[in-house]
Amino acid sequence: MYEKKIPKDLRCGLNIAIEVIGGKWKSNLLANINKGIKRPSELHKSIPQASARVLNQQLSELEFHGMVTKKIHNVLPPKVECSLTTGGESILEVLYAMKSWGEGYKKTFHDIIKYEHRSEA
């Protein structure tokens, strides 16, 4: 796994949370696995705007951080299924709280974005 030159301060719980779920697609992956989408190919189809490479990388990071487990079935072709660990299930409450906040802030956010685009023109 890639390591940045400037070490991260992982003494703070917020920094740890951001490290674990801070990727662009990680929260979507966790939510989709929770909905029952288990296979990597299905996860790729559920987030079509993301590249397979990035999704695989973020899925591996979630596995490394103990949020997801991958079970490889011994069949040909190999079949992989992802599931949430206890840690992955425990972070869902945080993700759903973030989603709820985002839904409440959505109008304000879109108004800000519209204003920014007008002032750039």
C-alpha positions in Angstrom: 0.0 0.0 0.0 1.2 3.5 -0.9 2.6 5.5 2.1 2.7 9.3 2.0 5.9 11.1 2.8 4.3 13.2 5.6 3.2 10.8 8.3 -0.4 10.9 9.4 -1.4 11.8 12.9 -3.4 8.8 13.9 -3.7 9.7 17.6 -7.0 11.5 16.9 -10.2 9.5 16.4 -11.4 11.8 13.7 -8.3 11.3 11.7 -8.7 7.5 12.1 -12.3 7.7 10.9 -11.2 9.8 7.8 -8.4 7.3 7.1 -10.8 4.4 7.1 -13.8 5.9 5.2 -12.1 8.9 3.5 -11.9 7.5 0.0 -14.3 8.8 -2.7 -16.2 5.5 -3.1 -15.6 3.8 0.3 -18.9 4.9 1.8 -20.8 3.7 -1.3 -19.0 0.4 -1.2 -19.9 -0.1 2.4 -23.6 0.9 1.9 -23.9 -1.4 -1.2 -22.3 -4.4 0.6 -24.8 -3.7 3.5 -27.7 -3.8 0.9 -26.6 -7.2 -0.2 -24.3 -6.5 -3.2 -21.5 -8.9 -2.4 -19.5 -9.7 -5.6 -16.8 -7.2 -6.8 -18.3 -7.2 -10.3 -21.7 -6.3 -8.9 -20.1 -3.5 -6.8 -18.5 -2.2 -10.0 -21.9 -2.2 -11.8 -23.5 -0.4 -8.8 -21.1 2.5 -9.1 -20.6 2.9 -12.9 -18.9 6.3 -12.7 -16.0 4.8 -10.7 -13.2 2.8 -12.4 -12.8 -0.8 -11.5 -9.2 -0.2 -10.5 -10.1 2.5 -8.0 -13.0 0.4 -6.6 -10.7 -2.6 -6.2 -8.1 -0.4 -4.5 -10.6 1.1 -2.1 -12.2 -2.3 -1.4 -8.7 -3.6 -0.5 -8.2 -0.6 1.8 -11.5 -1.4 3.5 -10.4 -5.0 3.9 -7.0 -3.8 5.3 -8.7 -1.6 7.9 -11.0 -4.4 9.0 -14.3 -3.1 7.6 -14.8 -5.8 4.9 -13.8 -9.4 4.5 -13.5 -11.2 1.2 -14.3 -14.8 0.9 -12.8 -16.6 -2.0 -14.8 -19.7 -3.1 -12.7 -22.5 -4.4 -14.5 -22.9 -7.8 -13.6 -22.2 -11.4 -13.7 -19.4 -12.2 -12.9 -18.1 -8.7 -15.9 -16.5 -7.0 -15.3 -13.7 -4.5 -17.9 -12.4 -2.0 -17.5 -9.4 0.2 -19.2 -8.9 3.6 -19.1 -6.4 6.3 -17.2 -7.1 9.5 -18.4 -6.0 12.9 -16.3 -2.9 12.4 -17.9 -2.3 9.0 -21.4 -2.7 10.5 -20.5 -0.2 13.3 -19.5 2.5 10.8 -22.8 2.4 9.0 -24.4 4.5 11.7 -21.8 7.2 11.0 -22.4 7.0 7.2 -26.2 7.2 7.5 -25.8 10.2 9.8 -23.6 11.8 7.2 -26.1 11.0 4.5 -28.9 12.6 6.6 -26.9 15.7 7.1 -26.1 15.9 3.4 -29.7 15.6 2.5 -30.6 18.5 4.9 -27.7 20.6 3.5 -28.3 19.8 -0.2 -30.3 22.9 -1.1 -27.8 25.2 0.5 -24.9 23.4 -1.1 -26.4 23.6 -4.6 -27.2 27.3 -4.1 -23.5 27.9 -3.2 -22.3 25.9 -6.2 -24.7 27.9 -8.5 -23.4 31.1 -7.1 -19.7 30.1 -7.5 -20.3 29.1 -11.1 -22.0 32.4 -11.9 -19.1 34.4 -10.3 -16.5 32.5 -12.3 -18.1 33.3 -15.6 
